[in-house]
Amino acid sequence: MIEIKLKYLCKNKYPMSRSEARRIIESSNAVKEITIDFEDIDNIGQAFCHEIFVVFQNKNPKMKLNFVNAK
């Protein structure tokens, strides 16, 4: 399992683009479970959300995605 803390990876604390999502999540392909920590993130862009929770999940159906500290 890997935990991704968005507050350290998104400088403006507002992840919004597909390219940001790909850069953050694609390095985690070797694990079976990912937890995304939304601590200190007030909002995310629709493209960012779609890339992770739809596109990436469809490409990796056996990977479990968890999220914490979402508002």
N, CA, C and O atoms as a Maestro MAE file, in Angstrom:
{
 s_m_m2io_version
 :::
 2.0.0
}

f_m_ct {
 s_m_title
 :::
 protein
 m_atom[284] {
  # First column is atom index #
  i_m_mmod_type
  r_m_x_coord
  r_m_y_coord
  r_m_z_coord
  i_m_residue_number
  s_m_chain_name
  s_m_pdb_residue_name
  s_m_pdb_atom_name
  i_m_atomic_number
  :::
  1 25 0.844 -1.184 0.000 1 A "MET " " N  " 7
  2 3 0.000 0.000 0.000 1 A "MET " " CA " 6
  3 2 0.884 1.239 0.000 1 A "MET " " C  " 6
  4 15 1.949 1.270 0.616 1 A "MET " " O  " 8
  5 25 0.417 2.249 -0.702 2 A "ILE " " N  " 7
  6 3 1.115 3.521 -0.744 2 A "ILE " " CA " 6
  7 2 0.129 4.620 -0.368 2 A "ILE " " C  " 6
  8 15 -1.048 4.548 -0.722 2 A "ILE " " O  " 8
  9 25 0.604 5.637 0.348 3 A "GLU " " N  " 7
  10 3 -0.229 6.786 0.685 3 A "GLU " " CA " 6
  11 2 0.320 8.006 -0.037 3 A "GLU " " C  " 6
  12 15 1.510 8.309 0.044 3 A "GLU " " O  " 8
  13 25 -0.559 8.699 -0.740 4 A "ILE " " N  " 7
  14 3 -0.188 9.889 -1.489 4 A "ILE " " CA " 6
  15 2 -0.778 11.099 -0.789 4 A "ILE " " C  " 6
  16 15 -1.999 11.231 -0.692 4 A "ILE " " O  " 8
  17 25 0.081 11.982 -0.300 5 A "LYS " " N  " 7
  18 3 -0.368 13.202 0.370 5 A "LYS " " CA " 6
  19 2 -0.343 14.344 -0.635 5 A "LYS " " C  " 6
  20 15 0.723 14.845 -0.993 5 A "LYS " " O  " 8
  21 25 -1.515 14.746 -1.083 6 A "LEU " " N  " 7
  22 3 -1.615 15.753 -2.127 6 A "LEU " " CA " 6
  23 2 -1.051 17.105 -1.715 6 A "LEU " " C  " 6
  24 15 -0.565 17.854 -2.563 6 A "LEU " " O  " 8
  25 25 -1.108 17.429 -0.431 7 A "LYS " " N  " 7
  26 3 -0.642 18.749 -0.013 7 A "LYS " " CA " 6
  27 2 0.847 18.950 -0.294 7 A "LYS " " C  " 6
  28 15 1.302 20.087 -0.420 7 A "LYS " " O  " 8
  29 25 1.598 17.872 -0.392 8 A "TYR " " N  " 7
  30 3 3.024 17.991 -0.702 8 A "TYR " " CA " 6
  31 2 3.298 17.943 -2.208 8 A "TYR " " C  " 6
  32 15 4.383 18.321 -2.651 8 A "TYR " " O  " 8
  33 25 2.348 17.494 -2.973 9 A "LEU " " N  " 7
  34 3 2.554 17.325 -4.410 9 A "LEU " " CA " 6
  35 2 1.902 18.415 -5.256 9 A "LEU " " C  " 6
  36 15 2.245 18.580 -6.426 9 A "LEU " " O  " 8
  37 25 0.972 19.151 -4.677 10 A "CYS " " N  " 7
  38 3 0.258 20.198 -5.418 10 A "CYS " " CA " 6
  39 2 0.587 21.545 -4.789 10 A "CYS " " C  " 6
  40 15 0.091 21.877 -3.712 10 A "CYS " " O  " 8
  41 25 1.407 22.296 -5.454 11 A "LYS " " N  " 7
  42 3 1.913 23.555 -4.902 11 A "LYS " " CA " 6
  43 2 0.817 24.541 -4.547 11 A "LYS " " C  " 6
  44 15 0.887 25.192 -3.504 11 A "LYS " " O  " 8
  45 25 -0.188 24.661 -5.390 12 A "ASN " " N  " 7
  46 3 -1.239 25.649 -5.134 12 A "ASN " " CA " 6
  47 2 -2.398 25.102 -4.301 12 A "ASN " " C  " 6
  48 15 -3.389 25.801 -4.088 12 A "ASN " " O  " 8
  49 25 -2.283 23.880 -3.837 13 A "LYS " " N  " 7
  50 3 -3.315 23.218 -3.017 13 A "LYS " " CA " 6
  51 2 -4.650 23.082 -3.753 13 A "LYS " " C  " 6
  52 15 -5.706 22.964 -3.131 13 A "LYS " " O  " 8
  53 25 -4.587 23.102 -5.083 14 A "TYR " " N  " 7
  54 3 -5.787 22.944 -5.900 14 A "TYR " " CA " 6
  55 2 -5.445 22.098 -7.122 14 A "TYR " " C  " 6
  56 15 -5.236 22.627 -8.214 14 A "TYR " " O  " 8
  57 25 -5.388 20.775 -6.931 15 A "PRO " " N  " 7
  58 3 -5.100 19.913 -8.078 15 A "PRO " " CA " 6
  59 2 -6.258 19.952 -9.058 15 A "PRO " " C  " 6
  60 15 -7.408 19.727 -8.681 15 A "PRO " " O  " 8
  61 25 -5.951 20.242 -10.333 16 A "MET " " N  " 7
  62 3 -7.054 20.413 -11.253 16 A "MET " " CA " 6
  63 2 -6.882 19.743 -12.602 16 A "MET " " C  " 6
  64 15 -7.884 19.493 -13.273 16 A "MET " " O  " 8
  65 25 -5.687 19.443 -13.032 17 A "SER " " N  " 7
  66 3 -5.531 18.953 -14.400 17 A "SER " " CA " 6
  67 2 -5.348 17.435 -14.470 17 A "SER " " C  " 6
  68 15 -4.944 16.791 -13.503 17 A "SER " " O  " 8
  69 25 -5.657 16.893 -15.639 18 A "ARG " " N  " 7
  70 3 -5.440 15.468 -15.890 18 A "ARG " " CA " 6
  71 2 -3.960 15.129 -15.801 18 A "ARG " " C  " 6
  72 15 -3.590 14.073 -15.288 18 A "ARG " " O  " 8
  73 25 -3.117 16.023 -16.300 19 A "SER " " N  " 7
  74 3 -1.678 15.744 -16.281 19 A "SER " " CA " 6
  75 2 -1.154 15.671 -14.848 19 A "SER " " C  " 6
  76 15 -0.279 14.856 -14.558 19 A "SER " " O  " 8
  77 25 -1.671 16.505 -13.952 20 A "GLU " " N  " 7
  78 3 -1.292 16.411 -12.535 20 A "GLU " " CA " 6
  79 2 -1.701 15.055 -11.970 20 A "GLU " " C  " 6
  80 15 -0.923 14.399 -11.277 20 A "GLU " " O  " 8
  81 25 -2.910 14.652 -12.269 21 A "ALA " " N  " 7
  82 3 -3.418 13.375 -11.763 21 A "ALA " " CA " 6
  83 2 -2.564 12.217 -12.263 21 A "ALA " " C  " 6
  84 15 -2.189 11.336 -11.489 21 A "ALA " " O  " 8
  85 25 -2.257 12.219 -13.563 22 A "ARG " " N  " 7
  86 3 -1.429 11.146 -14.127 22 A "ARG " " CA " 6
  87 2 -0.055 11.112 -13.492 22 A "ARG " " C  " 6
  88 15 0.446 10.043 -13.143 22 A "ARG " " O  " 8
  89 25 0.553 12.268 -13.340 23 A "ARG " " N  " 7
  90 3 1.894 12.348 -12.754 23 A "ARG " " CA " 6
  91 2 1.893 11.811 -11.323 23 A "ARG " " C  " 6
  92 15 2.834 11.127 -10.919 23 A "ARG " " O  " 8
  93 25 0.871 12.108 -10.575 24 A "ILE " " N  " 7
  94 3 0.793 11.691 -9.173 24 A "ILE " " CA " 6
  95 2 0.505 10.198 -9.051 24 A "ILE " " C  " 6
  96 15 1.140 9.514 -8.248 24 A "ILE " " O  " 8
  97 25 -0.425 9.693 -9.820 25 A "ILE " " N  " 7
  98 3 -0.920 8.335 -9.616 25 A "ILE " " CA " 6
  99 2 -0.183 7.264 -10.407 25 A "ILE " " C  " 6
  100 15 -0.086 6.127 -9.943 25 A "ILE " " O  " 8
  101 25 0.332 7.586 -11.572 26 A "GLU " " N  " 7
  102 3 0.930 6.561 -12.419 26 A "GLU " " CA " 6
  103 2 2.208 5.959 -11.851 26 A "GLU " " C  " 6
  104 15 2.579 4.847 -12.227 26 A "GLU " " O  " 8
  105 25 2.874 6.651 -10.973 27 A "SER " " N  " 7
  106 3 4.079 6.090 -10.358 27 A "SER " " CA " 6
  107 2 3.740 4.997 -9.355 27 A "SER " " C  " 6
  108 15 4.636 4.354 -8.808 27 A "SER " " O  " 8
  109 25 2.463 4.788 -9.115 28 A "SER " " N  " 7
  110 3 2.007 3.818 -8.119 28 A "SER " " CA " 6
  111 2 1.453 2.541 -8.733 28 A "SER " " C  " 6
  112 15 0.762 1.792 -8.043 28 A "SER " " O  " 8
  113 25 1.724 2.270 -9.983 29 A "ASN " " N  " 7
  114 3 1.147 1.114 -10.673 29 A "ASN " " CA " 6
  115 2 1.564 -0.228 -10.086 29 A "ASN " " C  " 6
  116 15 0.869 -1.222 -10.298 29 A "ASN " " O  " 8
  117 25 2.658 -0.289 -9.368 30 A "ALA " " N  " 7
  118 3 3.171 -1.570 -8.883 30 A "ALA " " CA " 6
  119 2 2.486 -2.051 -7.598 30 A "ALA " " C  " 6
  120 15 2.684 -3.196 -7.191 30 A "ALA " " O  " 8
  121 25 1.698 -1.211 -6.966 31 A "VAL " " N  " 7
  122 3 1.059 -1.591 -5.706 31 A "VAL " " CA " 6
  123 2 -0.390 -2.000 -5.950 31 A "VAL " " C  " 6
  124 15 -0.943 -1.750 -7.021 31 A "VAL " " O  " 8
  125 25 -0.991 -2.620 -4.962 32 A "LYS " " N  " 7
  126 3 -2.369 -3.092 -5.105 32 A "LYS " " CA " 6
  127 2 -3.382 -2.160 -4.440 32 A "LYS " " C  " 6
  128 15 -4.586 -2.272 -4.672 32 A "LYS " " O  " 8
  129 25 -2.879 -1.235 -3.607 33 A "GLU " " N  " 7
  130 3 -3.784 -0.340 -2.891 33 A "GLU " " CA " 6
  131 2 -3.136 1.028 -2.734 33 A "GLU " " C  " 6
  132 15 -1.965 1.137 -2.368 33 A "GLU " " O  " 8
  133 25 -3.911 2.070 -3.015 34 A "ILE " " N  " 7
  134 3 -3.440 3.443 -2.890 34 A "ILE " " CA " 6
  135 2 -4.409 4.203 -2.006 34 A "ILE " " C  " 6
  136 15 -5.625 4.098 -2.166 34 A "ILE " " O  " 8
  137 25 -3.867 4.968 -1.073 35 A "THR " " N  " 7
  138 3 -4.676 5.876 -0.271 35 A "THR " " CA " 6
  139 2 -4.264 7.293 -0.638 35 A "THR " " C  " 6
  140 15 -3.088 7.647 -0.555 35 A "THR " " O  " 8
  141 25 -5.236 8.100 -1.042 36 A "ILE " " N  " 7
  142 3 -4.976 9.488 -1.398 36 A "ILE " " CA " 6
  143 2 -5.455 10.358 -0.251 36 A "ILE " " C  " 6
  144 15 -6.624 10.313 0.132 36 A "ILE " " O  " 8
  145 25 -4.538 11.153 0.297 37 A "ASP " " N  " 7
  146 3 -4.833 12.012 1.443 37 A "ASP " " CA " 6
  147 2 -5.108 13.426 0.945 37 A "ASP " " C  " 6
  148 15 -4.237 14.060 0.349 37 A "ASP " " O  " 8
  149 25 -6.313 13.915 1.188 38 A "PHE " " N  " 7
  150 3 -6.741 15.235 0.746 38 A "PHE " " CA " 6
  151 2 -6.595 16.301 1.842 38 A "PHE " " C  " 6
  152 15 -7.223 17.356 1.757 38 A "PHE " " O  " 8
  153 25 -5.791 16.044 2.851 39 A "GLU " " N  " 7
  154 3 -5.587 17.009 3.932 39 A "GLU " " CA " 6
  155 2 -5.107 18.343 3.362 39 A "GLU " " C  " 6
  156 15 -4.213 18.371 2.517 39 A "GLU " " O  " 8
  157 25 -5.694 19.442 3.818 40 A "ASP " " N  " 7
  158 3 -5.374 20.814 3.401 40 A "ASP " " CA " 6
  159 2 -5.713 21.116 1.947 40 A "ASP " " C  " 6
  160 15 -5.298 22.149 1.422 40 A "ASP " " O  " 8
  161 25 -6.454 20.243 1.293 41 A "ILE " " N  " 7
  162 3 -6.905 20.491 -0.079 41 A "ILE " " CA " 6
  163 2 -8.372 20.906 -0.002 41 A "ILE " " C  " 6
  164 15 -9.220 20.137 0.453 41 A "ILE " " O  " 8
  165 25 -8.663 22.124 -0.448 42 A "ASP " " N  " 7
  166 3 -10.024 22.644 -0.342 42 A "ASP " " CA " 6
  167 2 -10.911 22.250 -1.511 42 A "ASP " " C  " 6
  168 15 -12.127 22.128 -1.362 42 A "ASP " " O  " 8
  169 25 -10.303 22.052 -2.673 43 A "ASN " " N  " 7
  170 3 -11.093 21.778 -3.868 43 A "ASN " " CA " 6
  171 2 -10.208 21.058 -4.879 43 A "ASN " " C  " 6
  172 15 -8.986 21.207 -4.862 43 A "ASN " " O  " 8
  173 25 -10.832 20.278 -5.758 44 A "ILE " " N  " 7
  174 3 -10.083 19.647 -6.838 44 A "ILE " " CA " 6
  175 2 -10.844 19.877 -8.136 44 A "ILE " " C  " 6
  176 15 -12.064 20.043 -8.140 44 A "ILE " " O  " 8
  177 25 -10.106 19.883 -9.225 45 A "GLY " " N  " 7
  178 3 -10.730 20.085 -10.528 45 A "GLY " " CA " 6
  179 2 -11.437 18.835 -11.021 45 A "GLY " " C  " 6
  180 15 -11.087 17.715 -10.650 45 A "GLY " " O  " 8
  181 25 -12.435 19.047 -11.860 46 A "GLN " " N  " 7
  182 3 -13.213 17.938 -12.402 46 A "GLN " " CA " 6
  183 2 -12.332 16.990 -13.216 46 A "GLN " " C  " 6
  184 15 -12.484 15.772 -13.123 46 A "GLN " " O  " 8
  185 25 -11.415 17.538 -14.010 47 A "ALA " " N  " 7
  186 3 -10.540 16.699 -14.841 47 A "ALA " " CA " 6
  187 2 -9.621 15.852 -13.972 47 A "ALA " " C  " 6
  188 15 -9.385 14.684 -14.281 47 A "ALA " " O  " 8
  189 25 -9.101 16.422 -12.891 48 A "PHE " " N  " 7
  190 3 -8.242 15.699 -11.953 48 A "PHE " " CA " 6
  191 2 -9.007 14.520 -11.354 48 A "PHE " " C  " 6
  192 15 -8.518 13.390 -11.336 48 A "PHE " " O  " 8
  193 25 -10.199 14.799 -10.870 49 A "CYS " " N  " 7
  194 3 -11.049 13.777 -10.262 49 A "CYS " " CA " 6
  195 2 -11.390 12.678 -11.265 49 A "CYS " " C  " 6
  196 15 -11.294 11.495 -10.936 49 A "CYS " " O  " 8
  197 25 -11.779 13.042 -12.461 50 A "HIS " " N  " 7
  198 3 -12.154 12.068 -13.482 50 A "HIS " " CA " 6
  199 2 -10.972 11.176 -13.860 50 A "HIS " " C  " 6
  200 15 -11.130 9.968 -14.035 50 A "HIS " " O  " 8
  201 25 -9.798 11.771 -13.985 51 A "GLU " " N  " 7
  202 3 -8.610 11.003 -14.375 51 A "GLU " " CA " 6
  203 2 -8.274 9.934 -13.343 51 A "GLU " " C  " 6
  204 15 -7.913 8.815 -13.708 51 A "GLU " " O  " 8
  205 25 -8.387 10.263 -12.066 52 A "ILE " " N  " 7
  206 3 -8.040 9.295 -11.015 52 A "ILE " " CA " 6
  207 2 -9.155 8.282 -10.780 52 A "ILE " " C  " 6
  208 15 -8.920 7.074 -10.815 52 A "ILE " " O  " 8
  209 25 -10.349 8.769 -10.544 53 A "PHE " " N  " 7
  210 3 -11.427 7.898 -10.082 53 A "PHE " " CA " 6
  211 2 -12.211 7.213 -11.198 53 A "PHE " " C  " 6
  212 15 -13.003 6.315 -10.914 53 A "PHE " " O  " 8
  213 25 -12.019 7.601 -12.444 54 A "VAL " " N  " 7
  214 3 -12.686 6.925 -13.547 54 A "VAL " " CA " 6
  215 2 -11.661 6.317 -14.499 54 A "VAL " " C  " 6
  216 15 -11.617 5.099 -14.670 54 A "VAL " " O  " 8
  217 25 -10.843 7.156 -15.117 55 A "VAL " " N  " 7
  218 3 -9.901 6.669 -16.127 55 A "VAL " " CA " 6
  219 2 -8.889 5.703 -15.520 55 A "VAL " " C  " 6
  220 15 -8.743 4.579 -16.001 55 A "VAL " " O  " 8
  221 25 -8.193 6.125 -14.476 56 A "PHE " " N  " 7
  222 3 -7.178 5.271 -13.854 56 A "PHE " " CA " 6
  223 2 -7.803 4.006 -13.276 56 A "PHE " " C  " 6
  224 15 -7.262 2.913 -13.443 56 A "PHE " " O  " 8
  225 25 -8.933 4.150 -12.603 57 A "GLN " " N  " 7
  226 3 -9.586 2.989 -11.999 57 A "GLN " " CA " 6
  227 2 -10.046 1.993 -13.058 57 A "GLN " " C  " 6
  228 15 -9.960 0.785 -12.841 57 A "GLN " " O  " 8
  229 25 -10.531 2.475 -14.195 58 A "ASN " " N  " 7
  230 3 -10.942 1.574 -15.281 58 A "ASN " " CA " 6
  231 2 -9.753 0.840 -15.890 58 A "ASN " " C  " 6
  232 15 -9.878 -0.314 -16.298 58 A "ASN " " O  " 8
  233 25 -8.601 1.505 -15.953 59 A "LYS " " N  " 7
  234 3 -7.389 0.867 -16.480 59 A "LYS " " CA " 6
  235 2 -6.786 -0.121 -15.490 59 A "LYS " " C  " 6
  236 15 -6.056 -1.030 -15.885 59 A "LYS " " O  " 8
  237 25 -7.089 0.051 -14.207 60 A "ASN " " N  " 7
  238 3 -6.512 -0.774 -13.140 60 A "ASN " " CA " 6
  239 2 -7.615 -1.291 -12.222 60 A "ASN " " C  " 6
  240 15 -7.664 -0.898 -11.057 60 A "ASN " " O  " 8
  241 25 -8.497 -2.155 -12.707 61 A "PRO " " N  " 7
  242 3 -9.668 -2.572 -11.928 61 A "PRO " " CA " 6
  243 2 -9.337 -3.354 -10.658 61 A "PRO " " C  " 6
  244 15 -10.154 -3.405 -9.739 61 A "PRO " " O  " 8
  245 25 -8.168 -3.956 -10.594 62 A "LYS " " N  " 7
  246 3 -7.816 -4.721 -9.393 62 A "LYS " " CA " 6
  247 2 -7.190 -3.850 -8.310 62 A "LYS " " C  " 6
  248 15 -7.012 -4.301 -7.179 62 A "LYS " " O  " 8
  249 25 -6.855 -2.613 -8.646 63 A "MET " " N  " 7
  250 3 -6.255 -1.714 -7.670 63 A "MET " " CA " 6
  251 2 -7.348 -1.087 -6.812 63 A "MET " " C  " 6
  252 15 -8.378 -0.640 -7.319 63 A "MET " " O  " 8
  253 25 -7.108 -1.063 -5.521 64 A "LYS " " N  " 7
  254 3 -8.069 -0.465 -4.606 64 A "LYS " " CA " 6
  255 2 -7.645 0.979 -4.330 64 A "LYS " " C  " 6
  256 15 -6.512 1.235 -3.923 64 A "LYS " " O  " 8
  257 25 -8.557 1.910 -4.553 65 A "LEU " " N  " 7
  258 3 -8.301 3.323 -4.274 65 A "LEU " " CA " 6
  259 2 -9.085 3.728 -3.033 65 A "LEU " " C  " 6
  260 15 -10.298 3.534 -2.956 65 A "LEU " " O  " 8
  261 25 -8.380 4.289 -2.073 66 A "ASN " " N  " 7
  262 3 -8.997 4.816 -0.856 66 A "ASN " " CA " 6
  263 2 -8.727 6.311 -0.805 66 A "ASN " " C  " 6
  264 15 -7.783 6.794 -1.431 66 A "ASN " " O  " 8
  265 25 -9.530 7.029 -0.081 67 A "PHE " " N  " 7
  266 3 -9.231 8.437 0.135 67 A "PHE " " CA " 6
  267 2 -9.566 8.803 1.574 67 A "PHE " " C  " 6
  268 15 -10.504 8.274 2.169 67 A "PHE " " O  " 8
  269 25 -8.770 9.727 2.118 68 A "VAL " " N  " 7
  270 3 -8.966 10.196 3.486 68 A "VAL " " CA " 6
  271 2 -8.909 11.710 3.501 68 A "VAL " " C  " 6
  272 15 -8.362 12.334 2.592 68 A "VAL " " O  " 8
  273 25 -9.474 12.288 4.532 69 A "ASN " " N  " 7
  274 3 -9.498 13.735 4.752 69 A "ASN " " CA " 6
  275 2 -10.152 14.508 3.620 69 A "ASN " " C  " 6
  276 15 -9.777 15.649 3.352 69 A "ASN " " O  " 8
  277 25 -11.119 13.903 2.957 70 A "ALA " " N  " 7
  278 3 -11.881 14.589 1.926 70 A "ALA " " CA " 6
  279 2 -13.021 15.342 2.599 70 A "ALA " " C  " 6
  280 15 -13.638 14.849 3.542 70 A "ALA " " O  " 8
  281 25 -13.284 16.521 2.109 71 A "LYS " " N  " 7
  282 3 -14.336 17.361 2.717 71 A "LYS " " CA " 6
  283 2 -15.622 17.225 1.954 71 A "LYS " " C  " 6
  284 15 -16.620 17.851 2.311 71 A "LYS " " O  " 8
  :::
 }
 m_bond[283] {
  # First column is bond index #
  i_m_from
  i_m_to
  i_m_order
  :::
  1 1 2 1
  2 2 3 1
  3 3 4 2
  4 3 5 1
  5 5 6 1
  6 6 7 1
  7 7 8 2
  8 7 9 1
  9 9 10 1
  10 10 11 1
  11 11 12 2
  12 11 13 1
  13 13 14 1
  14 14 15 1
  15 15 16 2
  16 15 17 1
  17 17 18 1
  18 18 19 1
  19 19 20 2
  20 19 21 1
  21 21 22 1
  22 22 23 1
  23 23 24 2
  24 23 25 1
  25 25 26 1
  26 26 27 1
  27 27 28 2
  28 27 29 1
  29 29 30 1
  30 30 31 1
  31 31 32 2
  32 31 33 1
  33 33 34 1
  34 34 35 1
  35 35 36 2
  36 35 37 1
  37 37 38 1
  38 38 39 1
  39 39 40 2
  40 39 41 1
  41 41 42 1
  42 42 43 1
  43 43 44 2
  44 43 45 1
  45 45 46 1
  46 46 47 1
  47 47 48 2
  48 47 49 1
  49 49 50 1
  50 50 51 1
  51 51 52 2
  52 51 53 1
  53 53 54 1
  54 54 55 1
  55 55 56 2
  56 55 57 1
  57 57 58 1
  58 58 59 1
  59 59 60 2
  60 59 61 1
  61 61 62 1
  62 62 63 1
  63 63 64 2
  64 63 65 1
  65 65 66 1
  66 66 67 1
  67 67 68 2
  68 67 69 1
  69 69 70 1
  70 70 71 1
  71 71 72 2
  72 71 73 1
  73 73 74 1
  74 74 75 1
  75 75 76 2
  76 75 77 1
  77 77 78 1
  78 78 79 1
  79 79 80 2
  80 79 81 1
  81 81 82 1
  82 82 83 1
  83 83 84 2
  84 83 85 1
  85 85 86 1
  86 86 87 1
  87 87 88 2
  88 87 89 1
  89 89 90 1
  90 90 91 1
  91 91 92 2
  92 91 93 1
  93 93 94 1
  94 94 95 1
  95 95 96 2
  96 95 97 1
  97 97 98 1
  98 98 99 1
  99 99 100 2
  100 99 101 1
  101 101 102 1
  102 102 103 1
  103 103 104 2
  104 103 105 1
  105 105 106 1
  106 106 107 1
  107 107 108 2
  108 107 109 1
  109 109 110 1
  110 110 111 1
  111 111 112 2
  112 111 113 1
  113 113 114 1
  114 114 115 1
  115 115 116 2
  116 115 117 1
  117 117 118 1
  118 118 119 1
  119 119 120 2
  120 119 121 1
  121 121 122 1
  122 122 123 1
  123 123 124 2
  124 123 125 1
  125 125 126 1
  126 126 127 1
  127 127 128 2
  128 127 129 1
  129 129 130 1
  130 130 131 1
  131 131 132 2
  132 131 133 1
  133 133 134 1
  134 134 135 1
  135 135 136 2
  136 135 137 1
  137 137 138 1
  138 138 139 1
  139 139 140 2
  140 139 141 1
  141 141 142 1
  142 142 143 1
  143 143 144 2
  144 143 145 1
  145 145 146 1
  146 146 147 1
  147 147 148 2
  148 147 149 1
  149 149 150 1
  150 150 151 1
  151 151 152 2
  152 151 153 1
  153 153 154 1
  154 154 155 1
  155 155 156 2
  156 155 157 1
  157 157 158 1
  158 158 159 1
  159 159 160 2
  160 159 161 1
  161 161 162 1
  162 162 163 1
  163 163 164 2
  164 163 165 1
  165 165 166 1
  166 166 167 1
  167 167 168 2
  168 167 169 1
  169 169 170 1
  170 170 171 1
  171 171 172 2
  172 171 173 1
  173 173 174 1
  174 174 175 1
  175 175 176 2
  176 175 177 1
  177 177 178 1
  178 178 179 1
  179 179 180 2
  180 179 181 1
  181 181 182 1
  182 182 183 1
  183 183 184 2
  184 183 185 1
  185 185 186 1
  186 186 187 1
  187 187 188 2
  188 187 189 1
  189 189 190 1
  190 190 191 1
  191 191 192 2
  192 191 193 1
  193 193 194 1
  194 194 195 1
  195 195 196 2
  196 195 197 1
  197 197 198 1
  198 198 199 1
  199 199 200 2
  200 199 201 1
  201 201 202 1
  202 202 203 1
  203 203 204 2
  204 203 205 1
  205 205 206 1
  206 206 207 1
  207 207 208 2
  208 207 209 1
  209 209 210 1
  210 210 211 1
  211 211 212 2
  212 211 213 1
  213 213 214 1
  214 214 215 1
  215 215 216 2
  216 215 217 1
  217 217 218 1
  218 218 219 1
  219 219 220 2
  220 219 221 1
  221 221 222 1
  222 222 223 1
  223 223 224 2
  224 223 225 1
  225 225 226 1
  226 226 227 1
  227 227 228 2
  228 227 229 1
  229 229 230 1
  230 230 231 1
  231 231 232 2
  232 231 233 1
  233 233 234 1
  234 234 235 1
  235 235 236 2
  236 235 237 1
  237 237 238 1
  238 238 239 1
  239 239 240 2
  240 239 241 1
  241 241 242 1
  242 242 243 1
  243 243 244 2
  244 243 245 1
  245 245 246 1
  246 246 247 1
  247 247 248 2
  248 247 249 1
  249 249 250 1
  250 250 251 1
  251 251 252 2
  252 251 253 1
  253 253 254 1
  254 254 255 1
  255 255 256 2
  256 255 257 1
  257 257 258 1
  258 258 259 1
  259 259 260 2
  260 259 261 1
  261 261 262 1
  262 262 263 1
  263 263 264 2
  264 263 265 1
  265 265 266 1
  266 266 267 1
  267 267 268 2
  268 267 269 1
  269 269 270 1
  270 270 271 1
  271 271 272 2
  272 271 273 1
  273 273 274 1
  274 274 275 1
  275 275 276 2
  276 275 277 1
  277 277 278 1
  278 278 279 1
  279 279 280 2
  280 279 281 1
  281 281 282 1
  282 282 283 1
  283 283 284 2
  :::
 }
}
